[in-house]
Amino acid sequence: MIRKFLSIGKQLTLTSTRFDLIRDEGVPAPIEIKAPVEVFWEAQKLLVQAEILLAADGDTNTIKDIYTSVLQLLIPFCALEKDRAWLYEQVVK
């Protein structure tokens, strides 16, 4: 299992170190994710697609769909139940 931190802001990012940034109200600090390396590879592949679309001023609905896919992929691997529940609420909305 690999440990990474999911930061949620205007963009989703996965990092190896925890950075505590100023957060919007209601958004948790970086979320600890423990998952097999294959899960992180898939998440990273999706995040690269989103970054390319953002850089090319792509369709915002497509970017949102990609971010939702990333969150759905990572939800089962949240280290804390409160983070898992919060992410699930974000995806279901």
Solvent accessible surface area in square Angstrom, and as a share of the most:
residue,aa,sasa,rsa
1,M,164,0.73
2,I,72,0.37
3,R,137,0.50
4,K,51,0.22
5,F,8,0.03
6,L,1,0.00
7,S,12,0.08
8,I,25,0.13
9,G,52,0.50
10,K,198,0.84
11,Q,80,0.36
12,L,13,0.06
13,T,59,0.34
14,L,21,0.11
15,T,38,0.22
16,S,78,0.50
17,T,78,0.45
18,R,119,0.43
19,F,113,0.47
20,D,108,0.56
21,L,111,0.55
22,I,177,0.90
23,R,57,0.21
24,D,108,0.56
25,E,179,0.80
26,G,57,0.55
27,V,37,0.21
28,P,32,0.20
29,A,42,0.33
30,P,6,0.04
31,I,1,0.00
32,E,38,0.17
33,I,0,0.00
34,K,92,0.39
35,A,0,0.00
36,P,46,0.29
37,V,53,0.30
38,E,105,0.47
39,V,21,0.12
40,F,9,0.04
41,W,166,0.58
42,E,67,0.30
43,A,0,0.00
44,Q,79,0.35
45,K,113,0.48
46,L,29,0.15
47,L,4,0.02
48,V,69,0.39
49,Q,80,0.36
50,A,0,0.00
51,E,86,0.39
52,I,110,0.56
53,L,48,0.24
54,L,72,0.36
55,A,96,0.74
56,A,75,0.58
57,D,132,0.68
58,G,22,0.21
59,D,82,0.42
60,T,104,0.60
61,N,100,0.51
62,T,55,0.32
63,I,13,0.06
64,K,136,0.57
65,D,92,0.48
66,I,20,0.10
67,Y,32,0.12
68,T,41,0.24
69,S,46,0.30
70,V,0,0.00
71,L,20,0.10
72,Q,101,0.45
73,L,50,0.25
74,L,0,0.00
75,I,20,0.10
76,P,85,0.53
77,F,52,0.22
78,C,4,0.02
79,A,40,0.31
80,L,91,0.45
81,E,111,0.50
82,K,142,0.60
83,D,11,0.06
84,R,70,0.25
85,A,46,0.35
86,W,55,0.19
87,L,0,0.00
88,Y,129,0.49
89,E,96,0.43
90,Q,59,0.26
91,V,28,0.16
92,V,96,0.55
93,K,184,0.78
